[in-house]
Each structure stands twice: as C-alpha cells, then as structure tokens.
Amino acid sequence: MLYLVIIFLVTDIIRTTGILPIRHFMFNSWLGFGVLSLLVTALMTFGNINYHHKKRVELTIKTGKNIVSVKPLKIVAISDLHLGYGIGTKEFQKWVKLINQEEADVVLIAGDAVDNRVKPMYDKDFAFIFSEIKAKQGVYLAPGNHEYIANIEESIIFLTKAGIIVLQDSVVLINNAYYIAGRDDRSNSKRKAIAEITAIIDQTKPIILLDHQPDHLDEVAENNIDLYFSGHTHDGQMWPISLITKTMYEVSYGYLKKGNTHFYVTSGIGIWGGKFRIGSRSEYVVINIE
C-alpha cells in the first residue's frame, strides 16, 4: 500500500504536468497494469529477502574504567524481536543460533521481545528457545512499549520464566566488575530518571544502560554512562519512513559518542508488521568493551 500510493502520486504528477506521455498507460491498460504489478512484486521480493539476511554489526569501544579483565567484555545486543504470531519459533531459533556463535559474555535485549500479546509466547513455547541462548553472565532485558501493549505484568512474568533478567528501572552488578542498568519504557509516565537509577552505584565501574526508546541523550551523557544501547526506531524499516525517523530522533540509527558515553541505536533484529526491509537492515550487534 505504501509503495502503491507513492507510485500513483508520482505518475499523477507526471500525467498532470505532461512531462511524459503516460496517460494511455494509466487507464484501461494491461501494459500499465503489468508494469505496475512487476514493479511492486520485485520491490516486495527484494524487501523480504533483505529482511531475512541479518546484518552482523561489530563495535569496539574503550572506557577509562577498569573492567577487571584481560580480554574485552563481549556483548551481543539485540532489540525489537516482536515475537508472537508474526515471527514464530523457527525464525527465532535461527537468531539464537547467530547469537550463540558469538560465545558472548552477556546478551542484552533493549525491549520489544514480545509483540502484541503474551498468549502465543506460551502457546508456541518461546520460553524453551530463550533458554537456549548461551551467555556466560546472563541475558538481560529492559522493557519496550510492546511489552506494555501486551500487558507489562504478563510480559515480565513470561520473560522471567524464560530465564531473562528483566531490569525495570533497576541495576545489577555483574561479577563485581560492571553494571547493567535497565530503564523502564517511556510508556510508564512515572519511570525513574537516569540519575535516580544510577544514584547508589559505584561510578568507578563501567555502566551499561538499556533504554528502549532513544530519548534525552544529553541526560545519559551527564550521568557517567559508558555504553547506552537502544532500539525502537527500526531505522524506519521502510524507505521513506526512515527519513521521518531521522527527523524525530537525535540518532535514529547507528553510533554516536557524547563526552565519555558511547551510544548505539539498533535497527532491531526483528520487524513490526510485514516482513520487509527496504532502505534498512535487520541486525544484531556485537560490542567489545576494552
């Protein structure tokens, strides 16, 4: 529908301005219908193939804080899985295989693991597949807006049963070496400020913050956060929506450094709605902290 609207708009502009003599292709024309059908089919086929080929993004960042390890801390970070009726267990198993190949120390999920309902998560036994994720120091998630759409209490109950440590305006200290903080989604109007979440922790240790929606980046940088990981935008998912998300967020996709804080906003490993990516890629992010 999106691309048909764009095509019709462009052809109407061409017809009314008389730039090209295309009027006879637009009315009662099997040739026009055939060209339009082939164009949209080719575009959608490309978008579907592009979606299924996940991009591996690797990022190495340096912190002035001691991570108490000779080797870099290796993280696999993902967001926007949107599991449920649309994205099923077979597809999710392929993602888990990609994650496990990295042999990460920790796996981070920046929200929207659940799509619109919790019921299919139980019906299709997604919990078993979550349990197959291999991470030496655990799997951690901060809630996204879709956890709220699906009912936040039910979402947290399911994710906890699946072995995921849910960080909802809370912090955990890993091996006495670094912190992972998870901010509640902005769907909760009473969520804590970043300063409240990090107030009682040892600021000399590295701090990783998960926050589903990439807002108020200056506030993040002011609070001694070393790595901020976010999602939600899908990098627009479909062009030209990506142009809209670029105007909505300071960073709608990719890496940014502010002060001593490293930011990464992912396009997400999954998708919302139809399984098409045009002008964006589904990805998982491998982050090495030195």
C-alpha positions as CSV (number, residue, x, y, z in Angstrom):
1,M,0.0,0.0,0.0
2,L,2.8,2.4,0.9
3,Y,4.6,2.0,-2.4
4,L,1.4,1.9,-4.5
5,V,0.5,5.3,-3.0
6,I,4.0,6.6,-3.9
7,I,3.8,5.2,-7.4
8,F,0.3,6.7,-8.0
9,L,1.4,10.0,-6.7
10,V,4.4,10.2,-9.0
11,T,2.5,9.0,-12.0
12,D,-0.2,11.6,-11.4
13,I,2.4,14.3,-11.1
14,I,3.9,13.2,-14.4
15,R,0.5,13.0,-16.1
16,T,-0.8,16.4,-14.9
17,T,2.5,18.2,-15.7
18,G,2.8,16.5,-19.1
19,I,6.5,15.7,-18.6
20,L,5.9,12.3,-20.2
21,P,3.0,11.0,-22.3
22,I,2.0,8.2,-19.9
23,R,-1.8,8.9,-19.7
24,H,-2.6,6.0,-22.1
25,F,-0.7,3.6,-19.8
26,M,-2.7,4.7,-16.7
27,F,-6.3,3.9,-17.9
28,N,-7.6,0.6,-19.2
29,S,-4.0,-0.5,-20.0
30,W,-2.9,-4.1,-19.5
31,L,0.6,-2.9,-20.1
32,G,0.4,-0.4,-17.4
33,F,-1.1,-2.9,-15.0
34,G,1.6,-5.4,-15.8
35,V,4.4,-2.9,-15.3
36,L,2.9,-1.8,-12.0
37,S,2.5,-5.4,-10.8
38,L,6.0,-6.4,-11.7
39,L,7.5,-3.3,-10.1
40,V,5.7,-3.8,-6.8
41,T,6.3,-7.6,-6.8
42,A,10.0,-7.1,-7.4
43,L,10.2,-4.4,-4.7
44,M,8.4,-6.6,-2.1
45,T,10.5,-9.7,-3.0
46,F,13.7,-7.7,-2.5
47,G,12.4,-6.3,0.8
48,N,11.6,-9.8,2.1
49,I,14.9,-11.3,1.1
50,N,16.7,-8.3,2.6
51,Y,14.8,-8.7,5.9
52,H,15.8,-12.4,6.3
53,H,19.5,-11.6,5.8
54,K,20.6,-10.4,9.2
55,K,23.5,-7.9,9.3
56,R,26.2,-8.5,11.9
57,V,27.5,-5.2,13.3
58,E,30.7,-5.2,15.4
59,L,31.6,-2.3,17.6
60,T,34.7,-1.9,19.8
61,I,34.6,0.8,22.4
62,K,37.1,1.9,25.0
63,T,36.4,3.1,28.6
64,G,38.7,4.7,31.1
65,K,37.2,2.5,33.8
66,N,38.7,-0.9,34.8
67,I,36.6,-3.8,33.5
68,V,38.7,-6.3,35.6
69,S,39.5,-8.5,32.7
70,V,42.4,-9.1,30.4
71,K,40.1,-9.8,27.5
72,P,37.5,-7.3,26.3
73,L,33.9,-7.8,27.6
74,K,32.0,-9.3,24.7
75,I,28.3,-8.4,24.4
76,V,25.6,-9.4,21.9
77,A,23.0,-6.8,21.8
78,I,19.6,-7.0,20.1
79,S,16.3,-5.2,20.2
80,D,12.8,-5.3,18.7
81,L,12.3,-9.1,18.3
82,H,8.5,-8.7,18.1
83,L,7.9,-12.4,18.7
84,G,4.5,-13.9,18.6
85,Y,2.1,-14.7,15.8
86,G,4.1,-12.9,13.1
87,I,7.6,-14.0,14.0
88,G,7.5,-17.6,15.1
89,T,9.7,-20.1,16.8
90,K,11.6,-21.4,13.7
91,E,12.7,-17.9,12.8
92,F,13.6,-17.2,16.4
93,Q,15.7,-20.4,16.6
94,K,17.8,-19.0,13.6
95,W,18.5,-15.8,15.6
96,V,19.5,-17.8,18.7
97,K,22.0,-19.8,16.6
98,L,23.6,-16.5,15.3
99,I,23.8,-15.2,18.9
100,N,25.4,-18.4,20.2
101,Q,28.0,-18.4,17.5
102,E,29.5,-15.3,19.1
103,E,30.1,-17.0,22.5
104,A,29.3,-13.8,24.3
105,D,29.8,-12.9,27.9
106,V,26.4,-11.3,28.1
107,V,23.3,-10.9,25.9
108,L,21.4,-7.6,26.1
109,I,17.8,-7.0,24.8
110,A,16.6,-3.4,24.5
111,G,12.9,-4.1,24.6
112,D,10.0,-5.3,22.4
113,A,10.9,-9.0,22.8
114,V,7.1,-9.6,22.9
115,D,4.9,-8.3,20.0
116,N,1.3,-7.5,20.8
117,R,0.2,-10.5,23.0
118,V,1.8,-12.8,25.6
119,K,-0.5,-15.8,24.7
120,P,1.4,-17.0,21.6
121,M,4.6,-16.9,23.7
122,Y,3.2,-19.7,25.8
123,D,1.3,-21.5,23.0
124,K,4.5,-21.8,20.9
125,D,6.8,-22.4,23.8
126,F,9.1,-19.5,23.1
127,A,10.5,-19.9,26.7
128,F,12.3,-23.0,25.7
129,I,14.1,-21.2,22.8
130,F,15.0,-18.3,25.1
131,S,16.6,-20.9,27.5
132,E,18.9,-22.0,24.6
133,I,20.6,-18.6,24.5
134,K,24.2,-19.1,25.7
135,A,25.7,-16.2,27.7
136,K,28.3,-16.7,30.4
137,Q,26.9,-13.9,32.5
138,G,23.2,-14.0,31.7
139,V,20.6,-12.4,29.4
140,Y,19.2,-9.0,30.4
141,L,16.2,-7.0,29.1
142,A,14.7,-3.6,29.6
143,P,11.0,-3.3,28.7
144,G,9.8,-1.7,25.5
145,N,6.5,-0.2,24.5
146,H,5.3,-3.5,23.1
147,E,5.7,-5.2,26.5
148,Y,3.2,-2.6,27.7
149,I,0.9,-3.2,24.7
150,A,0.9,-6.9,25.5
151,N,0.4,-6.1,29.3
152,I,3.6,-5.3,31.2
153,E,2.9,-7.5,34.2
154,E,2.1,-10.6,32.0
155,S,5.2,-9.8,29.8
156,I,7.5,-9.7,32.8
157,I,6.1,-12.9,34.2
158,F,6.7,-14.7,30.9
159,L,10.2,-13.3,30.3
160,T,11.3,-14.2,33.9
161,K,10.0,-17.7,33.4
162,A,12.0,-17.8,30.2
163,G,15.2,-17.1,32.1
164,I,15.5,-13.4,31.2
165,I,16.6,-11.0,33.9
166,V,14.2,-8.0,33.4
167,L,15.6,-4.7,34.5
168,Q,12.8,-2.2,35.0
169,D,14.3,0.9,36.5
170,S,16.8,-1.3,38.2
171,V,20.5,-2.1,38.2
172,V,22.5,-5.3,38.6
173,L,26.3,-5.7,39.3
174,I,28.0,-8.4,37.3
175,N,30.9,-10.3,38.8
176,N,31.7,-7.2,40.9
177,A,33.1,-5.7,37.6
178,Y,30.5,-3.7,35.8
179,Y,26.8,-2.7,36.0
180,I,23.9,-3.3,33.7
181,A,21.0,-0.8,34.2
182,G,17.6,-1.1,32.6
183,R,15.3,1.9,32.2
184,D,11.6,1.3,32.1
185,D,9.9,2.3,28.8
186,R,8.5,5.8,28.5
187,S,5.1,4.1,28.3
188,N,5.4,4.4,32.1
189,S,5.0,8.1,32.8
190,K,6.3,7.5,36.3
191,R,9.5,5.8,35.3
192,K,12.7,6.9,37.2
193,A,15.2,9.4,35.9
194,I,18.6,8.0,35.0
195,A,20.2,9.8,37.9
196,E,17.8,8.0,40.3
197,I,18.6,4.6,38.8
198,T,22.3,5.1,39.0
199,A,22.5,7.1,42.2
200,I,23.6,4.3,44.5
201,I,26.1,2.5,42.3
202,D,29.9,2.7,42.2
203,Q,30.7,5.2,39.4
204,T,34.2,3.9,39.0
205,K,32.9,0.7,37.4
206,P,31.6,0.6,33.8
207,I,27.9,1.2,33.4
208,I,25.8,-0.1,30.6
209,L,22.3,1.3,30.2
210,L,19.5,-0.3,28.3
211,D,16.7,2.0,27.3
212,H,14.2,1.0,24.6
213,Q,13.5,4.5,23.1
214,P,16.5,6.7,22.3
215,D,15.4,9.9,24.0
216,H,17.2,12.6,26.1
217,L,20.8,11.6,25.1
218,D,22.3,14.6,26.9
219,E,20.8,13.3,30.2
220,V,22.5,10.0,29.5
221,A,25.9,11.5,28.9
222,E,25.6,13.6,32.1
223,N,25.2,10.5,34.2
224,N,28.6,8.8,33.6
225,I,27.1,6.1,31.4
226,D,29.7,4.2,29.4
227,L,27.5,2.4,26.9
228,Y,23.9,3.2,26.0
229,F,22.0,0.7,23.9
230,S,18.6,1.4,22.4
231,G,16.2,0.4,19.6
232,H,12.6,1.1,18.8
233,T,13.1,3.1,15.6
234,H,13.7,0.1,13.3
235,D,15.7,2.7,11.3
236,G,12.3,3.5,9.7
237,Q,12.1,-0.1,8.5
238,M,10.8,1.0,5.1
239,W,12.0,3.9,3.0
240,P,10.8,6.8,3.0
241,I,9.7,6.2,6.6
242,S,13.4,6.2,7.5
243,L,13.5,9.9,6.6
244,I,10.8,10.6,9.2
245,T,12.6,8.7,12.0
246,K,15.8,10.7,11.2
247,T,13.9,13.9,12.0
248,M,12.3,12.5,15.1
249,Y,15.4,11.4,16.9
250,E,18.9,12.8,17.5
251,V,20.1,9.4,16.5
252,S,17.6,7.1,14.8
253,Y,20.2,4.5,13.9
254,G,23.9,3.8,14.5
255,Y,26.7,5.0,16.7
256,L,27.4,8.3,18.4
257,K,29.8,9.4,21.1
258,K,29.0,12.2,23.5
259,G,31.6,13.0,26.2
260,N,32.6,9.7,27.6
261,T,29.4,7.9,26.6
262,H,29.1,5.6,23.6
263,F,25.6,5.4,22.1
264,Y,24.3,2.8,19.7
265,V,20.7,2.7,18.4
266,T,20.0,-0.5,16.6
267,S,17.6,-1.1,13.7
268,G,16.4,-4.2,15.5
269,I,16.7,-7.9,14.7
270,G,13.0,-8.4,14.1
271,I,10.3,-6.4,12.4
272,W,6.8,-5.0,13.1
273,G,4.1,-5.9,10.5
274,G,5.1,-7.3,7.2
275,K,8.4,-9.0,6.8
276,F,10.0,-6.4,4.5
277,R,13.1,-4.2,4.9
278,I,13.6,-1.5,2.2
279,G,16.3,1.1,2.9
280,S,17.2,-0.6,6.3
281,R,18.6,-3.9,7.5
282,S,17.7,-6.2,10.4
283,E,20.8,-6.7,12.6
284,Y,22.4,-8.0,15.7
285,V,25.3,-6.0,17.4
286,V,28.5,-7.5,18.8
287,I,30.1,-5.0,21.2
288,N,33.6,-5.4,22.7
289,I,34.3,-3.2,25.7
290,E,38.0,-2.6,26.4
